[in-house]
Amino acid sequence: MEFIDEGYISSLLEEKKLNDPLRQKEIIQKSRDAKGLTLEESAALLNITDPEISEELFHVAREVKETIYGNRLVLFAPLYITNQCVNNCLYCAFRRDNKELKRKTLSLEEIHQEIEFLVKQGHKRILVVCGEHPKKSGMEYIGETIKTIYEVNFNGGNIRRVNANTAPLSIDDFKLLKSFGIGTYQCFQETYHYSTYLQMHVDGPKRDYAWRLYAMDRALQAGIEDVGIGALFGLTDYKFETLAMLSHAFNLDNKFGIGPHTISVPRIEPALNAPVSHKPPFAVDDFSFKKLIAVIRLAVPYTGIILSTRERAEVRRELFKVGVSQISAGSRTSPGAYKESVESMDEHDMEQFQLGDHRTLDEVVKDTCELGFLPSFCTACYRSDRTGDRFMELAKSGNIGKLCVPNALSTFQEYVNDFASGGTKLAAEKFIEREIGSLEGATKRKTEEMIKKVNDGEHDVFF
């Protein structure tokens, strides 16, 4: 493909001068201005092996993330609505030829029950996920799903933003998807390495590399303003995958004036009857994973880096420190697994992959606070027309935090009042007090006003 130049990427990874420690240190220092990196500079940082330089990389990645987004971690949950799929991907339990998987497509009533369960936990953001199936996950069903999600309300609690992870669509279908009121459209290339892509996607519509690669172009052309890209690490060399994904991000930015709103970095996890998942051909160790996330943060400082519950809690804690800005919590990866009758079903017979972090939202929130990060349930930008190029302008200039911190604290206070357990509430209230105390001037006054409204019983207070 035009902008995934495999020869150039491979030449960068083989270039000896990019192993020079002095050059690597210079690039890290340059990255402090939060203006991004070139592909060559990113390759140099991926080649770091010196422990001291690695620590400097990690430190600056956190510094840049906090320059743009502060200490916030945005929380969301995925909602799997069907595991029916016509593709045959060797790393996924949903693959068509997996006869051991129990197939299920949620009814609208079941979707309502799932969302009610998530709302009662305190969630405000949902990512709708579905297998690719022309009948079971058609546009009409997706539209009805999103409408149902937005209609759920429990004592003032509701889902305020629905993002969507679906198969690549035509421009006309993307226009229809936009009309449903989605936020970010998300689609992962899985692997950008062309021959590996063909090996992993045996048959089905997903085998078309180019159709998937240009999905974001079509989505943006259709008027969807925020898009999210990602790669499934472990299918090919992580350095190649990272540089190829950055090439995708740079191309979107150059072509449309906005890069990816989010970049996701899942690693392969074991999945039922998915042969590649149990022994990934290019498994990524924890140190390399931490390094590639830090490099993505420095190369694309404005993007939201998403970390899922694929990772174990102890790994997630470390990765929060190197640039992650969005996390899932209390997740399930099988249709119908949230509802309170989950104990009576075997969700593992229907899940897409195994999870590493099984903690509840409440447990993740408490842990996040104690680590010094601000759990955010904010959805203000989406509903204040700060999307697409308007959001990017604020993020790239480092001004988005001026809006985000008060809104994050307001929504966090709402969560604490309505949903937090005793221990979490105690930790959260101390945390919120410290955060407000660190603010100054008009920002502090505005935040205190918003917190007071929330404590007086108002919901969804933002600006």
C-alpha positions in Angstrom: 0.0 0.0 0.0 1.2 3.5 -0.7 1.8 4.7 2.8 2.9 1.3 4.4 6.3 1.1 2.8 7.6 -2.3 4.0 11.0 -1.8 2.4 11.5 1.6 4.0 10.4 0.4 7.4 12.7 -2.7 7.2 15.6 -0.5 6.2 15.1 1.8 9.2 15.1 -1.2 11.6 18.4 -2.4 10.0 20.0 1.0 10.1 23.0 0.8 12.4 23.2 4.6 13.1 19.8 4.4 14.8 21.4 2.2 17.5 23.6 5.1 18.6 22.8 6.0 22.3 23.7 9.6 21.8 21.3 9.9 18.9 18.6 8.2 21.0 19.1 10.6 23.9 18.9 13.6 21.5 15.6 12.3 20.1 14.1 11.8 23.6 15.1 15.4 24.5 13.5 16.7 21.3 10.3 14.8 22.1 9.7 16.9 25.3 8.2 19.6 23.2 5.2 17.3 22.5 5.3 18.0 18.7 5.8 14.4 17.6 8.5 12.4 16.0 9.4 11.2 12.5 9.3 7.6 11.5 13.1 7.4 11.6 13.3 9.0 15.1 10.6 6.5 16.3 12.7 3.6 14.9 15.7 4.8 16.8 13.8 4.8 20.1 12.4 1.3 19.4 16.0 0.2 19.1 16.9 1.3 22.6 18.5 -1.4 24.7 20.4 0.6 27.4 18.5 0.4 30.7 19.3 4.0 31.6 18.1 5.4 28.3 15.0 3.2 28.6 14.2 4.8 31.9 14.6 8.2 30.4 12.3 7.2 27.5 9.6 6.1 30.0 9.9 9.2 32.1 9.6 11.6 29.2 6.6 9.6 27.8 4.8 10.1 31.0 5.8 13.8 31.0 4.5 14.3 27.5 1.2 12.5 28.2 0.6 14.7 31.2 1.5 17.8 29.3 -1.4 17.0 26.9 -3.9 15.1 29.1 -2.8 15.6 32.7 -3.0 12.6 35.0 -6.4 11.5 33.7 -7.3 7.9 32.7 -10.6 7.7 30.8 -12.6 4.6 31.6 -15.0 2.6 29.4 -16.4 -0.9 28.9 -16.8 -3.0 25.7 -20.2 -4.5 24.9 -20.1 -7.6 22.7 -23.4 -7.9 20.9 -22.7 -10.9 18.7 -20.0 -13.5 18.3 -21.3 -14.6 15.0 -18.6 -14.1 12.3 -17.9 -15.1 8.7 -14.2 -14.5 8.9 -11.6 -17.1 9.6 -8.8 -15.3 11.6 -6.4 -17.7 13.2 -6.0 -15.7 16.4 -9.7 -15.2 17.2 -12.2 -17.5 19.0 -15.0 -15.9 16.9 -13.6 -17.4 13.7 -16.1 -19.1 11.5 -14.5 -22.5 11.6 -14.5 -22.7 15.4 -17.2 -25.3 16.0 -16.6 -25.4 19.8 -17.7 -21.8 20.3 -21.2 -21.2 21.5 -22.7 -18.6 19.2 -25.0 -15.8 20.5 -26.5 -12.6 19.2 -28.1 -10.4 21.9 -31.7 -9.4 21.6 -32.6 -5.7 22.2 -34.0 -6.7 25.6 -30.7 -8.5 26.5 -28.8 -5.4 25.3 -31.0 -3.3 27.7 -30.1 -5.7 30.5 -26.4 -5.6 29.8 -26.4 -1.8 29.7 -28.5 -1.5 32.9 -25.9 -3.7 34.6 -23.0 -1.5 33.3 -24.8 1.8 34.2 -25.3 0.4 37.8 -21.6 -0.1 38.0 -21.0 3.6 37.0 -20.0 3.3 33.4 -20.6 6.3 31.1 -18.8 5.1 27.9 -19.5 2.0 25.9 -17.6 0.4 23.0 -20.0 -1.7 20.9 -18.1 -4.7 19.5 -19.4 -7.4 17.1 -18.2 -10.1 14.8 -18.6 -9.6 11.1 -21.8 -11.1 9.8 -24.0 -9.8 7.0 -27.2 -10.8 8.8 -26.4 -10.9 12.5 -24.5 -7.6 12.7 -26.1 -5.6 9.9 -26.5 -1.8 10.1 -30.1 -2.0 11.2 -29.2 -4.1 14.2 -26.3 -1.9 15.1 -28.5 1.2 14.9 -31.1 -0.4 17.1 -28.4 -1.5 19.5 -27.1 2.1 19.9 -30.6 3.5 20.2 -31.3 1.0 23.0 -28.1 1.8 24.8 -28.8 5.6 24.9 -32.3 5.0 26.1 -31.2 3.2 29.4 -31.5 5.4 32.5 -31.1 4.3 36.1 -31.6 7.0 38.8 -29.9 9.6 36.6 -27.2 7.3 35.5 -26.8 6.6 31.8 -24.4 5.9 28.9 -23.4 9.2 27.5 -21.1 8.1 24.7 -21.2 5.0 22.4 -18.1 4.2 20.3 -18.2 1.4 17.7 -15.8 -1.3 16.7 -17.2 -2.9 13.5 -16.1 -4.4 10.3 -15.0 -1.9 7.6 -17.9 -0.2 5.9 -18.7 1.6 2.6 -18.9 5.4 2.7 -22.7 5.2 2.6 -22.8 2.8 5.6 -20.4 5.0 7.5 -22.8 7.9 6.9 -25.5 5.7 8.4 -23.3 4.7 11.3 -22.7 8.4 12.0 -26.4 9.1 12.0 -26.8 6.6 15.0 -24.9 9.0 17.2 -21.6 7.2 17.6 -18.4 8.9 18.9 -15.2 7.2 17.7 -15.2 4.6 15.0 -12.6 2.0 15.8 -11.1 -0.7 13.5 -7.8 -2.5 13.9 -5.6 -3.5 11.0 -4.5 -6.4 13.2 -1.2 -6.6 11.3 0.2 -4.2 8.8 2.6 -6.8 7.4 1.0 -7.8 4.1 2.1 -11.5 3.8 1.5 -12.1 7.5 -2.0 -10.5 7.1 -2.8 -13.0 4.4 -1.5 -15.9 6.5 -3.6 -15.0 9.5 -6.9 -14.2 7.6 -7.5 -17.5 5.8 -10.8 -16.4 4.1 -13.8 -14.2 4.5 -14.2 -10.5 3.7 -11.5 -9.6 6.3 -8.9 -11.1 4.0 -9.0 -7.9 1.9 -6.1 -6.0 3.3 -6.7 -2.8 1.4 -10.4 -2.6 2.2 -9.5 -2.7 5.9 -6.5 -0.3 5.6 -8.6 2.4 4.0 -11.6 2.1 6.3 -10.5 5.2 8.2 -10.3 7.2 5.0 -13.9 6.2 4.1 -15.1 6.9 7.7 -13.6 10.4 7.7 -14.9 11.1 4.1 -18.4 10.0 5.4 -18.3 12.7 8.2 -17.3 10.6 11.2 -14.9 12.9 12.9 -13.0 10.6 15.3 -11.4 7.3 14.3 -9.3 4.8 16.2 -6.6 2.5 14.8 -4.7 -0.4 16.3 -2.6 -3.5 15.8 -2.7 -6.9 17.4 0.9 -7.3 18.7 2.4 -10.7 18.4 1.6 -11.6 14.8 4.9 -10.1 13.4 7.9 -8.1 14.7 6.6 -5.5 17.2 9.1 -2.8 15.8 7.7 -3.3 12.3 4.1 -3.2 13.5 4.7 0.0 15.6 6.3 1.8 12.7 3.7 0.7 10.2 0.9 1.8 12.6 2.6 5.2 13.0 2.8 5.4 9.2 -1.0 5.0 9.2 -1.4 7.7 11.8 0.9 10.1 9.9 -0.9 9.5 6.7 -4.3 10.3 8.2 -2.9 13.5 9.7 -1.3 14.6 6.4 -4.4 13.7 4.4 -7.2 14.9 6.6 -5.6 17.3 9.0 -6.4 15.0 12.0 -4.7 11.9 13.1 -6.2 9.0 15.0 -8.3 10.0 18.0 -7.1 6.8 19.6 -4.5 4.1 19.1 -5.1 0.7 20.7 -2.2 -1.7 21.5 -3.7 -5.2 22.3 -1.4 -8.2 22.7 -2.5 -11.6 21.6 -4.2 -13.6 24.4 -5.2 -17.3 24.4 -8.6 -17.9 22.7 -10.7 -21.0 22.4 -9.7 -23.1 19.4 -7.7 -20.2 17.9 -4.3 -21.9 16.9 -2.1 -18.8 16.7 -3.3 -17.3 20.0 -1.7 -20.0 22.3 1.8 -19.5 20.9 2.1 -16.1 19.1 4.7 -16.2 16.4 6.3 -13.0 17.6 5.3 -12.8 21.3 6.0 -9.3 22.8 7.6 -9.3 26.2 6.6 -6.8 28.9 9.6 -4.6 28.5 9.3 -4.3 24.7 5.5 -3.7 25.2 6.3 -0.9 27.6 8.8 0.6 25.2 6.5 0.6 22.1 3.8 2.3 24.1 6.2 5.0 25.2 7.4 5.5 21.6 3.8 5.8 20.3 3.1 8.5 23.0 6.2 10.5 21.9 5.6 10.0 18.1 1.8 10.9 18.3 1.5 12.9 21.5 -2.1 14.1 20.8 -3.6 10.6 20.5 -5.5 8.6 23.2 -3.6 5.4 23.8 -6.0 2.6 24.8 -5.0 -0.3 27.1 -7.5 -3.1 27.6 -8.1 -5.7 30.2 -6.2 -8.2 28.2 -3.3 -7.2 30.4 -2.8 -8.3 34.0 -3.3 -5.7 36.7 0.3 -5.4 37.6 1.3 -4.9 33.9 -1.4 -2.2 33.5 -0.1 -0.3 36.5 3.3 0.0 34.9 1.9 1.0 31.5 -0.2 3.8 33.0 3.1 5.5 33.7 4.3 5.6 30.1 1.5 7.3 28.2 -1.7 5.3 28.4 -4.7 7.6 28.6 -7.8 5.3 28.2 -8.5 2.0 29.8 -11.3 -0.5 29.9 -12.4 -1.8 33.3 -14.7 -4.6 34.5 -14.7 -6.0 30.9 -16.3 -9.1 29.4 -15.7 -10.3 25.9 -18.7 -12.6 25.3 -22.3 -11.5 24.4 -24.5 -11.4 27.5 -21.7 -11.8 30.1 -22.4 -8.7 32.1 -26.0 -9.3 33.2 -26.5 -10.5 36.8 -27.4 -14.1 35.8 -23.8 -14.5 34.4 -23.1 -17.0 37.2 -25.5 -19.5 35.5 -23.7 -19.5 32.2 -20.3 -20.4 30.9 -19.1 -17.2 29.4 -15.7 -18.7 28.5 -17.5 -20.8 25.9 -18.5 -17.6 24.0 -15.6 -15.2 24.7 -13.3 -13.7 22.1 -10.2 -14.1 24.2 -9.1 -14.6 27.8 -8.8 -11.5 30.0 -5.8 -10.7 32.2 -7.5 -8.2 34.6 -10.7 -9.5 36.1 -11.2 -6.7 38.6 -14.4 -4.7 38.9 -14.7 -1.1 37.9 -14.8 -0.1 41.5 -11.6 -2.0 42.2 -9.9 -0.4 39.2 -11.0 3.1 40.2 -9.6 2.7 43.7 -6.3 1.4 42.5 -6.1 4.1 39.9 -6.6 6.8 42.6 -4.0 5.3 44.8 -1.5 5.3 41.9 -2.0 9.0 41.5 -4.2 9.0 38.3 -7.5 10.7 37.9 -10.3 8.3 36.8 -12.4 10.2 34.2 -15.9 9.4 33.1 -16.1 12.6 31.1 -17.9 12.7 27.7 -18.1 16.5 27.5 -16.0 17.1 24.3 -18.3 14.8 22.3 -21.4 16.8 23.3 -19.8 20.2 23.1 -18.7 19.8 19.5 -15.1 19.5 20.4 -14.4 16.6 18.0 -12.4 16.0 14.9 -10.2 19.0 14.0 -11.5 21.1 17.0 -10.4 18.4 19.4 -7.1 17.9 17.6 -6.3 21.7 17.7 -6.8 21.7 21.5 -4.8 18.5 22.0 -1.9 19.4 19.7 -1.6 22.8 21.4 -1.7 21.3 24.9 -4.8 23.2 25.8 -7.3 20.3 26.1 -6.3 19.7 29.7 -7.7 23.1 30.7 -11.2 21.7 29.8 -10.6 18.1 30.7 -9.4 18.4 34.3 -12.6 20.2 35.7 -14.9 17.9 33.7 -13.0 14.8 34.8 -13.2 15.8 38.4 -16.9 16.6 38.1 -17.7 13.2 36.6 -15.5 11.4 39.0 -17.3 13.1 41.9 -20.6 11.9 40.4 -19.3 8.4 40.3 -18.1 8.6 43.9 -21.4 9.8 45.1 -23.5 7.3 43.2 -21.5 4.1 42.9 -18.2 3.9 44.9 -17.8 1.4 47.7 -16.8 2.6 51.1 -13.0 2.0 50.6 -13.1 3.5 47.1 -15.0 6.5 48.3 -12.6 7.2 51.1 -9.6 7.1 48.7 -11.4 9.1 46.0 -12.5 11.9 48.3 -8.9 12.4 49.5 -7.7 12.3 45.9 -10.3 14.8 44.7 -9.4 17.2 47.5 -5.7 17.0 46.6 -6.5 17.6 42.9 -8.6 20.6 43.5 -6.0 22.0 45.9 -3.4 21.8 43.1 -5.5 24.0 40.8 -5.3 27.7 40.5 -7.3 30.8 39.5 -10.4 30.5 37.3 -9.9 26.7 36.7 -10.0 26.1 40.5 -13.1 28.3 40.9 -14.9 26.6 38.0 -14.1 23.2 39.3 -15.3 23.9 42.8 -18.5 25.3 41.4 -19.1 22.1 39.3 -18.2 19.8 42.3 -20.7 21.7 44.4 -23.5 21.2 41.8 -22.7 17.5 41.7 -22.7 17.2 45.5 -26.1 19.0 45.5 -27.5 16.2 43.4 -27.0 17.4 39.8 -25.8 14.9 37.2 -23.8 15.3 34.0 -22.3 18.7 35.0 -19.7 19.8 32.4 -18.5 22.6 30.3 
